[in-house]
Structure formats: C-alpha cells, structure tokens
Amino acid sequence: MNEFNNGINKFIGNFPPQTFGDGICHMIGAFGNVGIVETEDGLIIFDIATRQFGNRVFNTLRTITDKPIKYIIYSHGHFDHCYGFSPIIQEIENKKWEMPKIIAHENVLNRFEKYKMLDEYHNWINSQQFASIGGREGRATSAQKTLNPTIIIKGNNEFSFEFGGYKFHLYHDMGETDDSIWMHFPEKDVIFTGDLMISSFPNVGNPYKVQRYPKHWAMAMEKMMEKDAKFLVPGHGALIEGRDEVKEVLSVTAEVMHFVHDEVVKRLNEGKWFEQIYHEMLEIFPRRLKEHKILKPTYGCYQFAIHAAYRLYHGWYNTGNPTDLFPAKSNDIAKELLKLNNVKEYLNHAKTLYQDGELQLSLHIVDIVIKGLENIQSKDLLDAYKLKYKVLKEKAKKETSFIAYNIINNAANSIKNDIDLFENLK
C-alpha cells in the first residue's frame, strides 16, 4: 500500500508549488493542479481545483504573488478543475477588482447543465469514486453553483490571445472529456494539459463515467509533441520538465492509446465479442508499456481502457449469447443453482478458491449464495458475506488503481456494515 499511497499523494497534489519558465510560471499541486502565468499586467490561472482545495490553493497563490487574476481558463468541466472559485470571488469583491475573463470550450456549459440535472446521482458517484480522499464529505461536487465562462471556444477552433506582452494558444481535443482544451505558451516553452496528462495511465474507460476517447487522446498527445515544449503542467501529478522527458511522456501516452484502440477495433472486425476481446487484450499488453513509469495504473488503468475503446463502437449486447438479450434476475438464477447443489458446497468451493489465490472466481461463486438465499439471518448467508468481505479486502490490497481500489474497498466496507447488522439481529 505504500506505493499506492505515494502515487495518490502525488495525484492529489501533496507536493510544494513549483516555479519555472524564467520565474513567471508556477504550478500549485492540488486536486487538480493549478497552473499560473505571472505577467506585469496580472495573472492567468489555468484551472482552479476543487471546492475543498480552493482556500489552500488561493492562500498558496498569495504567497507567490499579489497580482490580480485577469484570466481563468478551464481545461474542462470536471469538479476538480473549475469549482474552487469562492476565495477568488471573495477577494475580487473585497478589493473591488474587475472580474476575470473566464475561457472554456462550449461543451463545458453542456456539462454543467447535465451535472445540475443529475446532481444527486453525480454526488453519489463521486462519493464512491473519491471515498479514500474524503469524497463522502459535503456537497463538494455539486454543480448547482458554478462560475460560468465568459469566452466560449466553439468546435475545434483554435483560440489565441495576447496578455502581458505574451501570446497564448488554446486548442480543443477530446480525451477524458469532450470539452477539454490545452494551452501552449510558446515564449516559455510550456504546455498546460489539464487531464489530457495525469501522470498515470490515462483516465479512459472510467467505470462510473460516460464515454471517453482513446484515439482522440492519442492524437492530442501528438499535437502537443509538435510544440517541442520544455515544461508540461499536468492535470494531476508533478511538473514534467525537460524536452526529452516531455517528448517521452507524450509519445508513450499516444502509443498506448493508439494500441488499445486499434487492437480492440481489430478484434471487432474479426467478429469477436467483448469477453474474448478483453482477455486477449490482457495477454498482449506489451511489457514495455505496462511497466512505463508514466503509465502506472495509479488512477486509470489498461483494463478500463479496453472498455472505453469497445464502447465507442458497440452497443450493450456484449456476449453474443441470446440468453443475455432479455436476462432473468441474477437472484432468480442463483436460487435455481442452489437447488442443484448444497449451499455448503458452494461456500466450501469459494473458500478453496480464495485459499488458492483465485480471488475473482471465489467472488463469482460466493455471489451465488448471497443472491440465492432469501433469509437474511441465515448462518450460511452470514458466512458468505464474511467470505466476500475477506476476498474483497484481499483484492483491495493488491489494487493500484485509485478508482478500482475505491470501488472494491467501498463494497467491502458496505458488506462489513451488513455483517454487523446481521450479527446484531441474532
């Protein structure tokens, strides 16, 4: 777990602010990162982190410079990049400054509207996904109050502007989202990426979230490579420095996104269904990519990316088996299976699989007992829950992906609550 915790600490910005680009560029590590360009005429801020990090980011900013904020740029509309505005607005009101210009892609407004419509749902999703870093606290992800853009980038248009004696170029590319933009600051050889670079395997194929775009992600990396930048400010993780290092992380991220997309498409064209595609893809993942430092599954992971590429081109009928076209309830299927074999046999077999290290198979077998038994005070059911709790905790120990860890660990904790409830009923 030390490696897991170290990776997450970097991901959520637990490192000191960094200054670069001849002293006029800064990066404040947060969830997510905040990029700053300091000019004689004021500040450009690229992303503003979450509500929880808003005060910390603002206070850190004011140890660096007291200049007014003139531009805020949203890399995309996720809550960890554009919700930490309250202390900024408070300062503007106190000092009677002009409001900054706020730049974003047009799809950010669509995203905010969607989040408002699904506010309770997204609050629940994010409480699950970010549970290990306080995701269950408050309404930090609610979109009921947003700071909306005043300058809208439409479609795939490039947007350039001059400020403080410098020129800045903004580009739209899909990747984690359909509303993402990144900024090139050519005079200081800096690229601000947003979540197109997160110092981890890209967050493509997130189990909780909507479609993401591996092929477009690869092409975005290649466009960035053409800029030959010396500094890369990622959406999460530490500053990436040096032309060779920047080129390497962009190149390998493009390569892995091309790989996962193209190999899934190849197998679709061969008439294969998802299960076969998925397990074949696990076997062919090149070791060089699997072990690359920038592609560690700290947040996203390769397995999720397979889902993302598949979902681009395929519907929900994933098995090719007509049994699954109009499925019965899984609980009813489990009850029928329990009629064929003694509950103890399933439990004993699940325990054997667990002891043999076959954790995933053990979960499938023990779920037959959990879904098939109706008596919530049954000792067999209680034993099944206890076994599933142990299996899930063991899987969580082995998991490096932040998202997967939270899904597995949340489920284990929920089961533990059920176990305590059952035992109190006895």
C-alpha positions in Angstrom: 0.0 0.0 0.0 3.0 2.4 0.3 3.4 2.6 -3.4 -0.4 3.1 -3.8 -0.4 5.9 -1.1 2.7 7.6 -2.6 1.0 7.6 -6.0 -2.2 9.0 -4.7 -0.4 11.7 -2.7 1.2 12.9 -5.9 -2.0 12.6 -7.7 -3.8 14.9 -5.3 -1.0 17.4 -5.2 0.7 16.8 -1.9 4.0 18.5 -3.0 5.3 22.1 -2.8 4.5 24.7 -5.5 6.9 24.8 -8.4 8.3 27.8 -10.3 9.7 27.6 -13.8 9.8 29.3 -17.2 12.2 32.1 -16.1 10.3 32.6 -12.9 7.0 33.7 -14.4 5.2 30.3 -14.5 4.1 28.5 -11.4 2.2 25.3 -10.6 0.3 24.7 -7.4 -0.2 21.0 -6.7 -3.8 20.3 -5.8 -6.8 18.1 -6.8 -6.3 19.1 -9.6 -3.3 21.1 -10.4 -3.4 24.9 -10.9 -1.1 26.5 -13.5 -0.2 30.2 -13.2 1.4 32.7 -15.6 2.5 35.8 -13.9 2.8 38.9 -16.1 3.2 42.6 -15.4 -0.5 43.1 -16.2 -1.8 40.3 -13.9 -2.3 36.6 -13.7 -3.6 33.9 -16.0 -4.8 30.9 -14.0 -5.2 27.5 -15.7 -7.7 25.5 -13.7 -8.8 26.3 -10.1 -9.1 22.8 -8.4 -11.9 21.5 -6.2 -14.0 23.4 -3.7 -12.2 21.6 -0.8 -8.8 22.7 -2.2 -10.0 26.3 -3.1 -8.7 28.0 0.1 -5.5 26.1 0.1 -4.8 27.0 -3.5 -5.7 30.6 -3.0 -3.6 31.0 0.1 -0.6 29.4 -1.7 -1.2 31.6 -4.7 -1.0 34.7 -2.5 2.4 33.6 -1.1 3.7 33.6 -4.6 2.2 36.9 -6.0 -0.4 39.5 -5.0 -1.2 40.4 -8.6 -4.9 40.4 -9.7 -6.3 37.4 -11.6 -7.2 38.6 -15.1 -7.9 35.2 -16.9 -9.2 31.9 -15.6 -9.1 29.0 -18.1 -10.9 25.7 -17.6 -9.2 22.8 -19.1 -12.6 21.0 -18.9 -15.7 21.0 -16.7 -14.9 18.4 -14.1 -15.3 19.5 -10.5 -11.6 19.1 -9.6 -10.7 21.8 -12.2 -13.3 24.5 -12.0 -15.1 24.5 -8.7 -12.6 26.2 -6.4 -13.6 29.7 -7.2 -15.1 31.0 -3.9 -12.0 32.6 -2.4 -11.1 34.2 -5.7 -14.5 35.8 -6.0 -14.3 36.9 -2.4 -11.0 38.7 -2.9 -12.4 40.4 -6.1 -15.4 41.7 -4.2 -13.3 42.8 -1.2 -10.8 44.7 -3.4 -13.4 45.9 -5.9 -11.4 44.4 -8.8 -12.9 43.6 -12.2 -14.0 40.0 -12.7 -11.5 38.0 -14.7 -12.3 36.7 -18.2 -13.2 33.0 -18.0 -12.4 30.8 -21.0 -13.7 27.4 -21.7 -14.9 25.1 -24.5 -18.7 25.4 -25.4 -19.2 21.8 -24.1 -18.4 22.9 -20.6 -21.8 24.6 -20.4 -23.4 21.4 -21.6 -21.6 19.5 -18.9 -22.6 21.9 -16.2 -26.3 21.6 -17.3 -26.0 17.8 -17.3 -24.5 17.8 -13.8 -27.3 20.1 -12.5 -29.9 17.7 -14.0 -28.1 14.6 -12.4 -26.9 16.4 -9.2 -27.8 13.8 -6.7 -26.6 10.9 -8.9 -23.2 12.5 -9.5 -22.8 13.4 -5.9 -23.3 9.7 -5.1 -20.9 8.6 -7.9 -18.2 10.9 -6.7 -18.7 10.0 -3.1 -17.9 6.4 -4.2 -15.0 7.2 -6.6 -13.2 9.6 -4.2 -14.1 7.9 -0.9 -10.5 7.4 0.2 -9.7 11.1 0.0 -12.8 12.4 1.7 -15.2 12.1 -1.2 -18.1 11.4 1.2 -17.8 14.8 2.8 -20.3 17.5 1.9 -21.6 18.6 -1.5 -18.2 19.4 -3.0 -19.1 18.1 -6.4 -22.5 19.7 -6.8 -22.9 21.9 -10.0 -25.7 23.9 -8.6 -23.3 26.8 -8.2 -20.7 27.3 -10.9 -18.6 30.1 -12.3 -19.5 30.1 -16.0 -17.2 31.0 -18.8 -17.4 34.4 -20.5 -15.3 33.5 -23.5 -16.5 30.4 -25.4 -14.3 28.3 -27.7 -16.6 26.7 -30.3 -16.0 23.3 -32.0 -12.4 22.5 -32.9 -11.4 26.2 -33.4 -8.1 27.4 -32.1 -8.3 30.4 -29.8 -5.3 32.7 -29.3 -5.0 35.8 -27.2 -2.3 38.3 -26.1 -1.8 39.4 -22.5 1.0 40.9 -20.5 3.3 41.0 -23.5 2.9 37.3 -24.4 0.8 35.2 -26.7 -1.2 32.1 -25.7 -2.8 29.4 -27.8 -5.7 27.2 -26.8 -6.6 24.0 -28.6 -9.6 21.7 -28.2 -9.0 18.0 -28.2 -11.2 15.2 -26.8 -9.7 12.7 -24.4 -11.0 12.2 -20.9 -13.9 14.5 -21.9 -15.4 16.1 -25.0 -14.9 19.7 -23.6 -11.1 19.6 -22.9 -8.7 22.4 -24.0 -5.0 22.7 -23.5 -2.8 25.8 -23.6 0.6 26.4 -25.3 2.7 29.3 -24.0 5.4 29.3 -26.7 7.7 32.1 -25.3 8.4 30.0 -22.2 8.0 26.5 -23.9 5.2 25.5 -21.6 2.1 23.3 -22.2 -0.8 23.3 -19.7 -2.6 20.0 -20.4 -5.4 19.6 -18.0 -6.4 15.9 -17.6 -5.0 15.0 -21.0 -1.9 14.3 -18.9 -2.4 13.0 -15.4 1.0 11.3 -14.6 -0.8 7.9 -14.6 -2.4 5.6 -17.1 -5.0 7.9 -18.7 -8.4 8.0 -17.1 -10.1 6.5 -20.1 -12.9 4.0 -19.5 -13.8 5.1 -16.0 -16.4 2.5 -14.7 -18.6 5.3 -13.3 -18.5 7.8 -16.1 -19.6 8.4 -19.6 -17.8 7.7 -22.9 -14.1 8.7 -23.2 -12.0 8.9 -26.3 -8.7 6.9 -26.6 -8.0 7.6 -30.3 -8.6 11.3 -29.9 -6.4 11.3 -26.8 -3.5 9.8 -28.8 -3.9 12.5 -31.4 -3.9 15.2 -28.8 -0.6 13.9 -27.4 0.9 14.0 -30.9 -0.3 17.6 -31.4 1.4 18.5 -28.2 4.6 16.8 -29.3 4.8 19.1 -32.3 5.3 22.1 -29.9 8.6 20.7 -28.6 7.8 22.1 -25.1 10.3 22.1 -22.2 7.7 22.1 -19.4 4.4 20.2 -19.1 1.9 21.1 -16.4 -0.3 18.1 -16.0 -3.8 18.0 -14.6 -2.5 15.8 -11.8 1.0 14.9 -10.6 4.2 16.8 -10.5 5.6 19.2 -13.2 7.2 17.4 -16.1 10.5 19.1 -17.1 13.0 18.8 -20.0 12.3 18.4 -23.7 13.3 14.8 -23.8 11.1 13.9 -20.8 8.1 15.9 -22.1 8.5 14.2 -25.5 8.8 10.7 -23.9 5.6 11.0 -21.7 3.6 12.4 -24.6 4.9 9.8 -27.0 4.3 6.8 -24.8 0.8 8.0 -23.8 -0.1 8.4 -27.5 1.3 5.0 -28.2 -0.7 3.2 -25.5 -3.9 5.0 -26.6 -3.3 4.0 -30.2 -2.5 0.5 -29.1 -5.6 -0.1 -27.0 -7.9 1.5 -29.6 -6.5 -0.3 -32.6 -6.3 -3.7 -31.0 -9.9 -3.6 -29.9 -11.0 -2.4 -33.4 -9.0 -5.2 -35.0 -10.8 -7.8 -32.9 -14.2 -6.3 -33.5 -13.5 -6.7 -37.2 -12.7 -10.3 -36.5 -16.2 -10.8 -35.2 -15.2 -11.3 -31.5 -17.3 -10.4 -28.5 -16.3 -8.4 -25.5 -15.2 -11.2 -23.2 -12.8 -12.7 -25.8 -11.5 -9.2 -26.7 -10.9 -8.3 -23.1 -9.0 -11.4 -22.1 -7.0 -11.4 -25.4 -6.1 -7.8 -24.7 -4.8 -8.7 -21.3 -2.4 -11.2 -22.8 -1.0 -9.0 -25.5 -0.3 -5.8 -23.5 3.4 -5.0 -24.1 5.6 -5.2 -21.1 7.4 -2.0 -22.1 4.1 -0.1 -21.9 2.9 -2.0 -18.8 6.0 -1.1 -16.8 6.5 2.5 -18.1 6.6 5.0 -15.2 4.1 7.4 -16.7 1.6 4.6 -17.4 1.4 3.1 -13.9 -2.3 2.4 -13.1 -2.4 4.9 -10.3 -5.7 6.4 -11.4 -6.9 5.0 -14.7 -5.8 1.5 -15.9 -5.4 -0.6 -19.0 -8.3 -2.8 -18.3 -10.6 0.2 -18.1 -9.2 1.5 -21.4 -10.3 -1.7 -23.2 -13.9 -1.0 -22.2 -13.6 2.6 -23.4 -12.4 1.6 -26.9 -15.1 -1.1 -27.1 -17.9 1.2 -26.0 -17.0 3.6 -28.8 -18.3 1.2 -31.5 -20.5 -1.4 -29.8 -23.9 -1.5 -28.1 -24.9 -3.0 -24.8 -25.3 -6.6 -26.1 -21.8 -7.7 -25.3 -21.8 -11.5 -25.2 -23.2 -12.8 -28.4 -25.3 -15.2 -26.4 -29.1 -14.7 -26.9 -29.6 -15.9 -23.3 -28.3 -12.5 -22.3 -30.6 -10.5 -24.5 -33.5 -10.5 -22.1 -31.9 -11.8 -18.9 -33.6 -13.1 -15.8 -32.8 -11.5 -12.5 -29.5 -12.7 -11.2 -31.1 -13.5 -7.8 -33.5 -15.9 -9.5 -30.7 -17.6 -11.4 -28.8 -18.0 -8.2 -31.8 -19.6 -6.5 -32.1 -22.2 -9.2 -28.4 -23.0 -8.9 -28.8 -23.5 -5.2 -31.5 -26.1 -5.9 -28.9 -28.1 -7.8 -26.1 -28.0 -5.3 -26.0 -27.7 -1.5 -25.2 -24.2 -0.2 -22.3 -25.6 1.8 -20.7 -27.0 -1.4 -20.7 -23.5 -3.0 -19.3 -22.0 0.2 -16.6 -24.6 0.6 -15.6 -24.2 -3.0 -15.5 -20.5 -2.8 -13.3 -20.8 0.3 -10.9 -23.2 -1.6 -10.7 -20.7 -4.5 -9.9 -17.9 -2.0 -7.2 -20.0 -0.3 -5.7 -20.8 -3.8 -5.5 -17.2 -4.6 -8.3 -17.3 -7.2 -10.0 -14.3 -5.8 -12.1 -13.3 -8.8 -13.5 -16.8 -9.2 -14.2 -17.0 -5.5 -16.3 -13.9 -5.7 -18.4 -15.3 -8.5 -19.1 -18.5 -6.6 -19.9 -16.8 -3.3 -22.2 -14.4 -5.0 -24.4 -17.4 -5.9 -25.0 -18.0 -2.2 -25.5 -14.3 -1.4 -28.0 -13.7 -4.3 -29.8 -17.1 -3.9 -30.6 -17.1 -0.2 -33.6 -15.1 1.0 -33.3 -15.5 4.8 -31.1 -12.6 5.8 -30.5 -14.1 9.2 -29.2 -17.4 7.7 -25.9 -18.5 9.1 -24.9 -19.6 5.6 -25.6 -16.2 4.2 -23.6 -14.6 7.1 -20.7 -16.9 6.3 -21.0 -15.9 2.6 -20.8 -12.2 3.4 -17.9 -12.8 5.7 -16.0 -14.6 3.0 -16.8 -12.0 0.4 -15.6 -9.3 2.8 -12.2 -11.1 3.1 -11.9 -11.7 -0.6 -12.6 -8.0 -1.4 -10.2 -6.8 1.2 -7.5 -9.0 -0.2 -8.2 -7.7 -3.7 -8.1 -4.1 -2.4 -4.6 -4.7 -1.0 -3.4 -5.7 -4.4 -5.1 -2.9 -6.4 -3.0 0.1 -7.6 -5.7 2.0 -9.5 -7.3 4.6 -7.2 -10.7 4.2 -8.9 -10.7 0.4 -8.8 -9.4 0.4 -5.2 -12.3 2.7 -4.1 -14.9 0.5 -5.8 -13.6 -2.7 -4.2 -12.9 -1.2 -0.8 -16.3 0.6 -0.6 -18.1 -2.6 -1.4 -16.1 -4.4 1.4 -16.9 -1.7 3.9 -20.6 -1.9 3.0 -20.6 -5.7 3.5 -18.9 -5.2 6.8 -21.9 -3.0 7.8 -24.3 -5.7 6.7 -22.4 -8.3 8.7 -22.5 -6.1 11.8 -26.3 -5.6 11.3 -26.9 -9.4 10.8 -24.9 -10.2 14.0 -26.8 -7.7 16.0 -30.1 -9.2 14.8 -29.1 -12.7 16.2 
